[in-house]
Amino acid sequence: MLKTKYLIYIFFLIFISTQHSFSSNIIIDGYSKLNLNDIKSLTSIPFEDEILNENQIDILIKDLYKSDLIYDIELSRDEDNFILYITENSLIENIFINGNIIIKDDTLINILNSKPNLFFSKNSINKDLNLIKNIYLSKGYIDVTVNVLSEKYSDERVNLIFEINEGRQSNINRIEFIGNNSFSDKFLYSLINTKSRNFYNIFTSGSNLNVENFVFDLNKIKSFYKQKGFFEVNVSYDIYESSSNKYTVSFFINEGDRLKL
């Protein structure tokens, strides 16, 4: 009987210990322009006077991240508490582009989600970084890097600075077709949008290295073959660097059997 009571007591201690490890008080720090009531209004989690579990903490962080008023949140934990350190958002005063030579400032600034007098949003910044990079990729700058910095303009505002390292432009200097028995290289070349500098005319400017174009061309070749009765055609492509910043694109064609009516 004593042994049974002892086991129940041990089980109770383990249960209490387990419960304690998954719930804790919450401390919110770092805010200055907002007050606690402002933060409470941004979430459905009643965090001020209650013990929160980890799932509630996760919901609280997601709720706060949805607000344009908050730029970032750092979560830490001591022995007894969850600690949320909030970085409040600022308005954008100016946007500057540095390092760009090929594309003008105005062209880049006009496509950005971030705008002067809007909040400095992490989500918008990430989208802008991808937008700038994709524009450069479409022009053959596959080594482009884009970073963003902010500098304090005032207590409420920041300047946004995009730093671009364009790298070197890459071009297509050769296009080859492999496996095409029914149609000539020259004919298939006339179908696609990608052009090489050295395919048939060394004086053509050629195309930039742009993967989206290759996928479009692949589908165009496949569609043409199917129109001609090659319903089992399979087309793929490969790209490799043939010399410094010069690339060869190979289209591999498995025509299959042609359906004849």
Secondary structure in CASP SS format (residue, H / E / C, confidence):
PFRMAT SS
TARGET T0000
AUTHOR 0000-0000-0000
METHOD secondary structure of the structure
MODEL  1
M C 1.00
L H 1.00
K H 1.00
T H 1.00
K H 1.00
Y H 1.00
L H 1.00
I H 1.00
Y H 1.00
I H 1.00
F H 1.00
F H 1.00
L H 1.00
I H 1.00
F H 1.00
I H 1.00
S H 1.00
T H 1.00
Q H 1.00
H H 1.00
S H 1.00
F C 1.00
S E 1.00
S E 1.00
N E 1.00
I E 1.00
I E 1.00
I E 1.00
D E 1.00
G C 1.00
Y C 1.00
S C 1.00
K C 1.00
L C 1.00
N C 1.00
L H 1.00
N H 1.00
D H 1.00
I H 1.00
K H 1.00
S C 1.00
L C 1.00
T C 1.00
S C 1.00
I C 1.00
P C 1.00
F C 1.00
E C 1.00
D C 1.00
E C 1.00
I C 1.00
L E 1.00
N E 1.00
E H 1.00
N H 1.00
Q H 1.00
I H 1.00
D H 1.00
I H 1.00
L H 1.00
I H 1.00
K H 1.00
D H 1.00
L H 1.00
Y H 1.00
K C 1.00
S C 1.00
D C 1.00
L C 1.00
I E 1.00
Y E 1.00
D E 1.00
I E 1.00
E E 1.00
L E 1.00
S E 1.00
R E 1.00
D C 1.00
E C 1.00
D C 1.00
N E 1.00
F E 1.00
I E 1.00
L E 1.00
Y E 1.00
I E 1.00
T E 1.00
E E 1.00
N C 1.00
S C 1.00
L E 1.00
I E 1.00
E E 1.00
N E 1.00
I E 1.00
F E 1.00
I E 1.00
N E 1.00
G C 1.00
N C 1.00
I C 1.00
I C 1.00
I C 1.00
K C 1.00
D H 1.00
D H 1.00
T H 1.00
L H 1.00
I H 1.00
N H 1.00
I H 1.00
L C 1.00
N C 1.00
S C 1.00
K C 1.00
P C 1.00
N C 1.00
L C 1.00
F E 1.00
F C 1.00
S C 1.00
K H 1.00
N H 1.00
S H 1.00
I H 1.00
N H 1.00
K H 1.00
D H 1.00
L H 1.00
N H 1.00
L H 1.00
I H 1.00
K H 1.00
N H 1.00
I H 1.00
Y H 1.00
L H 1.00
S H 1.00
K C 1.00
G C 1.00
Y C 1.00
I C 1.00
D C 1.00
V C 1.00
T E 1.00
V E 1.00
N E 1.00
V E 1.00
L E 1.00
S E 1.00
E E 1.00
K E 1.00
Y C 1.00
S C 1.00
D C 1.00
E C 1.00
R E 1.00
V E 1.00
N E 1.00
L E 1.00
I E 1.00
F E 1.00
E E 1.00
I E 1.00
N E 1.00
E C 1.00
G C 1.00
R C 1.00
Q C 1.00
S C 1.00
N E 1.00
I E 1.00
N E 1.00
R E 1.00
I E 1.00
E E 1.00
F E 1.00
I E 1.00
G C 1.00
N C 1.00
N C 1.00
S C 1.00
F C 1.00
S C 1.00
D H 1.00
K H 1.00
F H 1.00
L H 1.00
Y H 1.00
S H 1.00
L H 1.00
I C 1.00
N C 1.00
T C 1.00
K C 1.00
S C 1.00
R C 1.00
N C 1.00
F C 1.00
Y C 1.00
N C 1.00
I C 1.00
F C 1.00
T C 1.00
S C 1.00
G C 1.00
S C 1.00
N E 1.00
L C 1.00
N C 1.00
V H 1.00
E H 1.00
N H 1.00
F H 1.00
V H 1.00
F H 1.00
D H 1.00
L H 1.00
N H 1.00
K H 1.00
I H 1.00
K H 1.00
S H 1.00
F H 1.00
Y H 1.00
K H 1.00
Q H 1.00
K C 1.00
G C 1.00
F C 1.00
F C 1.00
E C 1.00
V C 1.00
N E 1.00
V E 1.00
S E 1.00
Y E 1.00
D E 1.00
I E 1.00
Y E 1.00
E E 1.00
S E 1.00
S E 1.00
S C 1.00
N C 1.00
K E 1.00
Y E 1.00
T E 1.00
V E 1.00
S E 1.00
F E 1.00
F E 1.00
I E 1.00
N E 1.00
E C 1.00
G C 1.00
D C 1.00
R C 1.00
L C 1.00
K C 1.00
L C 1.00
END
